[in-house]
Amino acid sequence: MNGKRPADPGPARPVKKGKKQVAAEFSDAVTEETVRKQVAEAWSCRTPFSHEAIVLDMDPFLHCVIPNFIQSQDFLEGLQKELLSLDFHEKYNDLYKFQQSDDLKKRKEPHISALRKLMFEDFRDWLSKVSSIDLEPTIDMSCAKYEFTDALLCHDDELEGRRIAFILYLVPSWDRNLGGTLDLYDTDEHFQPKQIVKSLLPSWNKLVFFEVSPVSFHQPEKFAKVCDALEKGDVEWSSCGPPNRRFYERAEESNLPDVLKECMGLFRSEALFLLLSNFTGLKLHFLAPSEDELEDKGDGEAACAADGTEEGTSQSPSEPENKQAAVGSHSQESGEQADPEPQEDEAKKESGIPTCQGELRHWKTGHYTLVHDNSKTEFALDLFLYCGCEGWEPEYGGFTSYIAKGEDEELLIVNPENNSLALVYRDRETMKFVKHINHRSLEQKKTFPNRSGFWDFAFVYYEYKVLGQPCRQGPKATTTYKNEMVP
């Protein structure tokens, strides 16, 4: 019989031990569904919320404190040891003096890795749901060590792309006399820091986080007033039809609360005409430069823009020597129904006056707009500012869809997103409609029981043209500005 002799067994090899698995979890009380929804509603409405596990406050700006963030004390002690063993680099200038580690993104230590996983995944997901902010999966995280005489002076934490800043304290028993408090400032009328109005004392396992934006000290308060005015029910709404074209509610502007009148005035103001001109490169105002008009601005002027009235009209001066403010005329004042599509109006076409048309709309279950064969379209810039649509899902409908004439394929979709401003430039071959809001939208009431649908400020701006110049044949484009409500 042929066969190989079995090899002699060698010495036993030691079994490799697997790496110790460490996991971190944050407070069960904070993740509890009822508490999460209450925090989300308070964040949305910009109102304070207090619970033994979490405190959300708006004074002087939105910030949140979770006193016992990590559940396991053993984990925290292991984390502290790993952090203190890192290499720290001294940071020193006129603004600060402290020691900082490198980015923790690539550290392999088990407790640091577990904290990173917690912050990058579980906590980020929770925070996105609470804030209705679509946070990126990448997070900047490092460890700072403050010793006697170290300091970090007043700053706004503003960096491009940063939305939420957070601090997790791992400090021994602390006394206010030792310093080290997180001081929050209010601002003056120029949005410059004025004085300390609140000081948060560091304590073991306390997490503090706050919203960061270029206008973080003043923007939320103004937008909160707009949402509050819409939700109070003081607005008079009228139903828009006929049903073979549209079905939604439009606000009666003559009876609007003051804060909403201010918003409507802002969107019709010369300042915004110029601002949008600078944003887009379109000539929406006679003072705005254009690609084809660098010289001889005094030549004859005429508009190739809007032929008629869409939702309402606004005018800015057609000649430099005319210093009148932009004013609006509304179809509601004359008892007429405004048609959401431009109509031929030769008088306006000859006037040379740049125009915009707009309205404040309420959208809820069953609402929609349709395109129709005799719709007249122009080159135009659409503007939408959305309010009260936290937690709104695309599957509910209510999004604005852009299609080419005679085609069913969508070119672009603009989804409602709270406190976001969207700009879309369209040509004569592009049509738009608002998708029917279906009964799935009633899911919104589970999170916001007092809310029915959402609102938007919808305006259309038409380009101001010099006589003899053709309207531009540019591509459609969309730009969204988040948290831009600063009238």
ROVOGU-407593 format. One line per 4 residues: number of its first residue (from 1); their letters; for each residue x, y, z of C-alpha. Coordinates in pm, 1 decimal. Example, Ala and Ser with C-alpha at 12.3 -4.5 7.8 and 13.67 -1.06 7.14 Angstrom:
REM residues 2
1 = as = 1230.0/-450.0/780.0; 1367.0/-106.0/714.0
This chain:
REM residues 487
1 = mngk = 0.0/0.0/0.0; 142.5/330.5/-97.5; 108.5/631.1/121.2; 298.1/908.8/295.4
5 = rpad = 407.3/869.2/650.5; 221.1/1112.7/868.4; 438.0/1393.1/997.4; 526.7/1401.5/1361.7
9 = pgpa = 320.4/1652.4/1548.3; 525.5/1960.3/1628.7; 512.4/2171.3/1940.3; 174.7/2327.3/2012.3
13 = rpvk = 137.0/2680.9/1875.6; 1.2/2947.1/2106.1; -349.9/3062.0/2016.7; -365.9/3432.4/1932.5
17 = kgkk = -595.8/3627.6/2153.3; -843.1/3845.4/1972.7; -845.0/4217.5/2036.7; -1054.9/4324.6/2327.3
21 = qvaa = -1387.6/4449.5/2199.2; -1498.5/4771.9/2363.0; -1833.9/4934.6/2296.0; -1976.8/5270.1/2401.8
25 = efsd = -2341.6/5360.0/2446.2; -2497.9/5692.7/2528.5; -2783.8/5764.9/2766.8; -3092.1/5544.4/2726.8
29 = avte = -3309.2/5829.8/2852.7; -3192.8/6053.7/2566.4; -3254.4/5790.1/2299.6; -3601.7/5706.5/2431.5
33 = etvr = -3845.0/5779.8/2145.9; -4077.6/6013.8/2336.2; -3789.2/6227.3/2463.1; -3627.6/6236.0/2119.1
37 = kqva = -3948.9/6362.9/1958.0; -3993.3/6625.8/2230.3; -3637.3/6749.2/2176.1; -3695.0/6754.1/1797.6
41 = eaws = -4009.9/6964.3/1833.0; -3838.7/7205.6/2072.7; -3544.1/7237.2/1832.0; -3780.3/7301.3/1541.5
45 = crtp = -3987.8/7559.9/1728.3; -3680.9/7715.6/1893.6; -3832.0/7674.5/2238.7; -3656.6/7556.7/2558.1
49 = fshe = -3689.9/7196.6/2672.3; -3581.8/7053.6/3006.9; -3560.6/6689.6/3114.7; -3345.9/6522.1/3377.9
53 = aivl = -3143.9/6359.7/3097.9; -3115.7/6652.9/2856.0; -3161.4/7031.4/2849.5; -3213.2/7236.3/2532.1
57 = dmdp = -3200.1/7615.3/2559.2; -3216.8/7907.6/2315.3; -3053.0/8176.2/2529.1; -2837.0/8332.1/2393.8
61 = flhc = -2838.8/8083.1/2103.0; -2938.5/7720.9/2054.2; -2733.2/7486.0/2273.5; -2791.1/7152.0/2441.9
65 = vipn = -2649.7/6983.6/2754.3; -2655.4/6608.6/2829.3; -2517.1/6571.7/3185.5; -2452.6/6192.9/3179.7
69 = fiqs = -2373.6/6119.3/2818.3; -2186.8/5784.5/2830.9; -2350.4/5503.4/3026.3; -2043.6/5310.9/3151.6
73 = qdfl = -1808.0/5463.5/3409.3; -1551.6/5190.2/3338.0; -1553.4/5292.5/2972.9; -1498.8/5658.7/3064.1
77 = eglq = -1201.3/5576.9/3286.3; -1046.7/5363.2/3011.5; -1108.9/5640.7/2759.1; -945.7/5899.7/2983.7
81 = kell = -631.5/5684.3/3022.1; -599.4/5639.2/2645.9; -647.0/6009.7/2578.1; -389.4/6117.8/2835.8
85 = sldf = -134.9/5882.5/2678.5; -157.0/6061.1/2342.0; 98.6/6309.4/2213.1; -24.1/6666.9/2256.3
89 = heky = 89.0/6976.1/2068.2; 85.9/7320.9/2222.1; -152.2/7566.2/2054.4; -64.6/7925.5/2126.2
93 = ndly = -167.3/8263.8/1985.9; -366.7/8571.1/2090.4; -695.3/8373.3/2092.8; -595.0/8058.8/2278.2
97 = kfqq = -336.2/7867.1/2479.9; -386.5/7493.7/2535.5; -261.8/7151.6/2420.5; -430.0/6949.3/2147.4
101 = sddl = -395.3/6596.4/2012.6; -392.1/6499.7/1647.5; -721.3/6408.1/1481.7; -868.0/6100.8/1651.5
105 = kkrk = -1009.3/5970.6/1324.7; -737.6/5706.0/1275.1; -649.6/5611.2/1632.1; -658.7/5235.7/1701.9
109 = ephi = -696.4/5239.5/2082.6; -1011.4/5042.7/2176.0; -1185.4/5309.4/2385.3; -1104.4/5591.6/2142.6
113 = salr = -1223.2/5374.3/1852.5; -1546.2/5296.4/2038.3; -1608.7/5666.1/2111.5; -1544.4/5751.5/1748.2
117 = klmf = -1792.2/5485.1/1636.2; -2052.0/5617.2/1880.6; -2015.5/5979.5/1767.6; -1985.8/5900.3/1395.4
121 = edfr = -2281.5/5661.2/1384.0; -2533.6/5635.9/1669.2; -2509.0/5991.8/1800.1; -2489.4/6146.0/1451.5
125 = dwls = -2804.8/5956.8/1350.5; -2985.8/6073.0/1666.2; -2869.9/6431.3/1613.8; -2981.9/6434.2/1249.5
129 = kvss = -3330.6/6325.7/1353.2; -3348.9/6583.7/1631.6; -3216.9/6877.6/1427.9; -3357.1/6781.4/1083.3
133 = idle = -3007.2/6851.6/950.4; -2858.4/6606.7/701.9; -2518.3/6567.6/867.7; -2220.3/6433.4/676.6
137 = ptid = -2070.4/6102.0/795.2; -1732.5/6263.6/862.1; -1666.8/6426.2/1198.5; -1367.0/6627.1/1318.2
141 = msca = -1268.8/6504.6/1663.8; -962.3/6573.8/1875.0; -871.2/6593.9/2242.4; -782.6/6924.0/2409.1
145 = kyef = -600.1/6945.7/2741.9; -625.6/7264.6/2947.1; -386.6/7329.1/3233.4; -343.1/7614.6/3477.9
149 = tdal = -345.0/7956.1/3295.9; -462.5/7800.3/2965.2; -751.9/7974.8/2787.0; -967.2/7985.4/2475.2
153 = lchd = -1115.7/8332.0/2427.5; -1439.2/8447.3/2264.6; -1499.1/8303.2/1915.1; -1791.8/8188.0/1700.1
157 = dele = -1665.6/7837.7/1599.2; -1753.1/7913.1/1236.4; -1575.0/7696.0/980.1; -1689.4/7609.6/627.6
161 = grri = -1922.9/7311.4/637.4; -1944.0/7290.9/1016.3; -2301.5/7258.6/1145.8; -2275.4/7122.2/1501.0
165 = afil = -1991.4/7170.3/1750.4; -1965.7/6947.8/2057.9; -1757.0/6910.5/2374.9; -1739.0/6599.8/2594.4
169 = ylvp = -1587.1/6686.3/2932.9; -1366.5/6435.4/3117.7; -1266.5/6649.2/3414.4; -1226.8/6579.6/3785.2
173 = swdr = -1456.8/6737.1/4040.3; -1462.8/7101.6/3935.8; -1531.6/7434.0/4101.0; -1636.1/7755.6/3928.1
177 = nlgg = -1350.7/7940.4/4098.2; -1105.4/7731.7/3896.4; -1230.6/7889.1/3572.3; -1272.5/7676.3/3260.5
181 = tldl = -1643.6/7755.2/3216.6; -1797.8/7757.6/2869.7; -1917.3/8118.3/2842.8; -2200.0/8204.5/2602.9
185 = ydtd = -2231.0/8562.6/2475.0; -2523.6/8765.1/2349.1; -2471.3/9007.7/2060.8; -2531.7/9371.2/1974.7
189 = ehfq = -2725.4/9506.7/1677.0; -2422.6/9437.7/1455.1; -2412.5/9074.6/1570.6; -2087.5/9125.4/1756.0
193 = pkqi = -2039.5/8956.3/2097.1; -2142.4/9186.0/2379.9; -2144.6/9020.7/2722.2; -2156.5/8681.1/2890.5
197 = vksl = -2514.5/8578.2/2964.8; -2458.3/8213.8/3060.8; -2164.8/8005.5/3185.8; -2167.9/7625.6/3169.6
201 = lpsw = -1953.4/7453.4/3432.9; -1743.6/7155.5/3315.7; -1829.5/6825.3/3481.9; -1740.1/6461.1/3432.9
205 = nklv = -1923.6/6296.1/3139.8; -2111.2/6612.9/3035.8; -2172.9/6664.3/2663.4; -2245.1/7015.7/2534.1
209 = ffev = -2328.4/7080.6/2169.5; -2462.1/7374.8/1971.8; -2557.1/7472.7/1619.5; -2296.8/7660.8/1417.2
213 = spvs = -2368.5/7892.5/1122.5; -2255.3/8234.6/998.2; -2563.1/8380.9/1170.6; -2589.6/8143.6/1463.6
217 = fhqp = -2636.4/8423.5/1715.2; -2936.2/8585.0/1549.0; -3081.4/8379.0/1261.9; -3282.4/8118.5/1457.8
221 = ekfa = -3481.2/8376.9/1654.0; -3613.9/8551.5/1342.3; -3708.6/8229.9/1167.1; -3879.5/8107.4/1484.7
225 = kvcd = -4100.1/8418.7/1478.8; -4199.0/8346.3/1118.0; -4290.4/7984.7/1199.7; -4474.8/8093.9/1511.5
229 = alek = -4684.8/8342.6/1310.7; -4773.4/8071.6/1058.8; -4867.0/7816.2/1324.0; -5079.5/8048.6/1538.0
233 = gdve = -5356.4/8051.1/1279.7; -5376.4/8430.8/1245.8; -5326.7/8409.2/868.9; -5632.4/8423.6/642.1
237 = wssc = -5605.3/8160.2/369.7; -5802.9/8130.8/46.0; -5828.6/7819.3/-169.4; -5674.3/7843.0/-517.4
241 = gppn = -5823.4/7668.9/-820.1; -5963.5/7564.8/-1058.9; -5901.6/7198.2/-971.7; -5787.0/7112.9/-1325.1
245 = rrfy = -5487.5/7343.3/-1266.6; -5418.1/7374.6/-893.9; -5541.5/7316.8/-542.5; -5365.3/7478.9/-247.4
249 = erae = -5410.2/7771.6/-8.0; -5277.4/8124.5/-56.3; -5238.9/8381.6/220.2; -5440.4/8703.8/197.7
253 = esnl = -5157.8/8957.2/214.9; -5369.6/9247.6/336.0; -5424.2/9072.5/670.6; -5083.4/8916.8/731.4
257 = pdvl = -4909.8/8948.5/1071.1; -4630.2/9206.1/1064.5; -4342.4/8956.6/1061.1; -4486.0/8784.3/752.2
261 = kecm = -4547.1/9119.3/581.1; -4179.8/9197.4/641.3; -4082.1/8873.5/469.6; -4299.9/8943.6/168.2
265 = glfr = -4155.0/9293.2/151.0; -3804.0/9153.5/166.0; -3861.9/8927.0/-133.3; -3993.6/9225.7/-333.8
269 = seal = -3720.9/9466.2/-223.9; -3457.4/9620.8/-448.1; -3193.9/9484.8/-211.9; -3298.6/9128.3/-289.0
273 = flll = -3317.6/9199.2/-664.4; -2952.8/9305.8/-645.8; -2853.8/9022.9/-413.2; -3004.6/8761.5/-644.3
277 = snft = -2835.4/8929.5/-939.3; -2501.1/8889.6/-764.1; -2576.3/8528.7/-669.6; -2683.6/8418.4/-1016.4
281 = glkl = -2526.7/8656.3/-1268.7; -2874.1/8740.2/-1400.5; -2966.2/9101.4/-1465.3; -3265.5/9134.7/-1234.6
285 = hfla = -3210.3/9506.2/-1169.1; -3088.1/9796.8/-1380.5; -2790.1/9846.0/-1146.0; -2678.7/9485.2/-1179.4
289 = psed = -2403.8/9430.3/-1439.6; -2460.9/9179.0/-1718.1; -2225.6/8990.4/-1946.8; -2344.4/9178.0/-2255.0
293 = eled = -2382.0/9519.1/-2095.1; -2051.8/9652.4/-1966.3; -2075.0/9993.3/-2136.5; -2337.3/10234.6/-2268.1
297 = kgdg = -2582.0/10162.6/-1987.2; -2776.1/10471.6/-2079.8; -2906.3/10326.5/-2406.1; -3271.9/10237.2/-2445.5
301 = eaac = -3393.5/9969.1/-2206.7; -3673.0/9717.3/-2232.4; -3755.5/9393.3/-2058.1; -3784.0/9060.6/-2233.9
305 = aadg = -3905.9/8914.5/-1909.2; -4246.7/8843.3/-1761.7; -4549.6/8883.4/-1982.6; -4814.1/8925.5/-1718.5
309 = teeg = -4898.0/8829.2/-1368.3; -4814.6/8500.5/-1199.3; -4890.5/8514.1/-827.2; -4843.5/8886.0/-767.3
313 = tsqs = -4604.3/9147.6/-902.5; -4324.8/9357.2/-768.6; -4140.8/9635.8/-944.5; -3805.8/9801.7/-901.3
317 = psep = -3703.8/10126.9/-1073.0; -3654.9/10112.3/-1447.7; -3429.9/10421.0/-1458.5; -3144.5/10517.2/-1224.4
321 = enkq = -3293.4/10859.1/-1151.8; -3616.6/10699.6/-1034.5; -3554.6/10637.2/-663.3; -3887.6/10480.6/-570.8
325 = aavg = -3881.2/10164.7/-361.0; -3995.2/9835.1/-503.7; -4368.6/9797.8/-461.1; -4606.4/9509.5/-514.1
329 = shsq = -4946.2/9481.6/-669.9; -5150.7/9178.2/-579.1; -5437.3/9023.2/-767.7; -5612.4/8964.4/-438.2
333 = esge = -5656.5/9334.6/-384.8; -5863.2/9364.7/-699.7; -6061.2/9052.6/-622.5; -5904.9/8858.6/-909.8
337 = qadp = -5756.8/8511.8/-893.4; -5385.6/8517.0/-974.0; -5286.8/8263.9/-1236.7; -4960.6/8081.5/-1162.7
341 = epqe = -4856.7/8109.3/-1527.8; -4753.0/8436.4/-1696.7; -5001.1/8594.7/-1934.5; -4934.6/8828.5/-2224.0
345 = deak = -4917.6/9189.1/-2108.8; -4770.0/9418.8/-2372.0; -4782.8/9723.3/-2145.3; -4551.8/9558.0/-1897.7
349 = kesg = -4332.5/9426.5/-2175.1; -4276.1/9780.4/-2299.1; -4229.0/9931.8/-1953.5; -3876.3/9800.9/-1900.6
353 = iptc = -3950.8/9730.1/-1535.6; -3797.6/9416.4/-1384.4; -4064.8/9221.1/-1204.1; -4118.0/8944.8/-957.5
357 = qgel = -4437.3/8764.4/-865.3; -4493.2/8574.4/-547.4; -4715.5/8449.9/-271.3; -4718.8/8275.3/64.6
361 = rhwk = -4866.8/7925.5/28.8; -4995.5/7655.3/262.5; -4956.5/7294.2/150.8; -5134.5/6998.5/311.6
365 = tghy = -5282.0/6659.1/227.2; -5460.8/6661.4/-111.6; -5290.9/6975.6/-247.3; -5115.7/6994.6/-587.0
369 = tlvh = -5055.6/7198.7/-902.0; -5069.1/7073.9/-1263.3; -4910.6/7171.9/-1593.3; -5143.5/7238.4/-1885.8
373 = dnsk = -5107.9/7277.5/-2260.7; -5169.6/7652.4/-2281.0; -4919.9/7739.1/-2009.8; -4705.5/8033.7/-2117.3
377 = tefa = -4349.8/8017.7/-1987.9; -4062.4/8264.8/-1973.7; -3699.2/8264.2/-1874.5; -3727.5/8302.0/-1498.6
381 = ldlf = -3561.5/8249.1/-1162.4; -3777.6/8059.7/-912.3; -3727.3/8114.1/-539.5; -3868.5/7896.6/-260.8
385 = lycg = -3827.2/7938.2/114.8; -3977.6/7652.6/316.6; -4118.2/7665.0/670.3; -4257.3/7397.2/901.0
389 = cegw = -4146.0/7092.2/704.4; -3929.8/6916.3/962.4; -3947.2/6542.9/907.5; -4116.7/6586.1/569.0
393 = epey = -4038.8/6290.2/342.4; -4026.2/6294.3/-41.9; -4275.2/6005.4/-45.6; -4539.3/6244.1/95.8
397 = ggft = -4533.3/6456.5/-222.8; -4526.8/6836.5/-205.1; -4196.6/6865.3/-392.2; -4160.9/7092.0/-696.5
401 = syia = -4086.7/6896.9/-1014.3; -3939.1/7048.3/-1331.6; -4003.5/6881.1/-1667.7; -3939.5/6966.2/-2032.7
405 = kged = -4242.1/7059.9/-2242.6; -4398.8/6753.9/-2397.1; -4185.4/6517.3/-2189.6; -4258.8/6314.3/-1877.2
409 = eell = -3900.3/6279.2/-1756.8; -3812.3/6494.9/-1457.8; -3523.2/6735.8/-1502.0; -3503.9/6844.2/-1140.6
413 = ivnp = -3681.3/6802.7/-807.1; -3681.0/7054.6/-521.0; -3777.6/6889.4/-192.9; -3917.7/7096.0/95.9
417 = enns = -3648.7/7144.1/360.8; -3705.1/7357.6/667.0; -3551.5/7708.0/660.5; -3386.4/7639.2/324.6
421 = lalv = -3394.6/7871.7/27.2; -3384.6/7715.7/-320.6; -3314.8/7899.9/-647.5; -3390.0/7743.8/-987.5
425 = yrdr = -3331.2/7913.2/-1324.2; -3554.8/7778.5/-1602.6; -3599.2/7846.7/-1974.1; -3908.7/7865.0/-2196.1
429 = etmk = -3908.0/7489.4/-2255.1; -3922.6/7402.3/-1886.3; -4242.0/7365.3/-1686.1; -4298.2/7300.1/-1316.6
433 = fvkh = -4562.2/7154.5/-1089.7; -4603.3/7064.2/-722.6; -4653.8/6692.0/-671.9; -4984.8/6582.7/-516.3
437 = inhr = -4954.6/6546.7/-137.1; -5082.7/6200.6/-49.0; -5220.7/6053.8/273.4; -4877.8/5937.9/384.8
441 = sleq = -4821.4/6301.7/479.7; -5049.8/6245.4/779.7; -4751.1/6067.4/937.9; -4621.6/6417.3/1014.6
445 = kktf = -4881.3/6450.3/1291.2; -4719.0/6168.3/1487.7; -4417.9/6390.0/1547.7; -4587.0/6731.7/1521.5
449 = pnrs = -4950.3/6681.5/1632.0; -5038.5/7051.3/1600.6; -4908.2/7090.0/1246.8; -5089.4/7036.9/918.8
453 = gfwd = -4858.0/7031.8/616.8; -4600.5/7306.0/556.9; -4567.7/7657.6/414.4; -4351.4/7820.6/151.6
457 = fafv = -4274.0/8167.4/20.6; -4276.1/8118.7/-358.1; -4148.3/8392.6/-591.2; -4055.5/8417.8/-958.5
461 = yyey = -3804.9/8679.7/-1081.5; -3776.7/8790.7/-1443.5; -3460.3/8924.0/-1598.3; -3422.2/9292.6/-1683.7
465 = kvlg = -3298.6/9334.8/-2040.9; -3161.4/9617.3/-2252.6; -3348.4/9676.2/-2580.0; -3231.9/9448.5/-2859.2
469 = qpcr = -3061.6/9190.5/-2640.3; -3191.5/8834.3/-2658.7; -3288.6/8643.5/-2348.9; -3009.4/8411.3/-2239.3
473 = qgpk = -3025.1/8049.9/-2343.1; -2860.9/7918.6/-2029.2; -2905.1/7581.9/-1863.7; -3131.9/7522.0/-1570.2
477 = attt = -2959.1/7528.1/-1233.0; -3053.4/7490.8/-871.9; -2891.4/7625.1/-559.5; -3007.8/7560.3/-204.9
481 = ykne = -2913.1/7782.9/85.9; -2978.2/7619.9/423.1; -3072.9/7830.5/723.0; -3096.7/8151.6/523.6
485 = mvp = -3398.5/8316.8/686.3; -3256.6/8653.6/792.5; -3503.3/8928.5/695.2
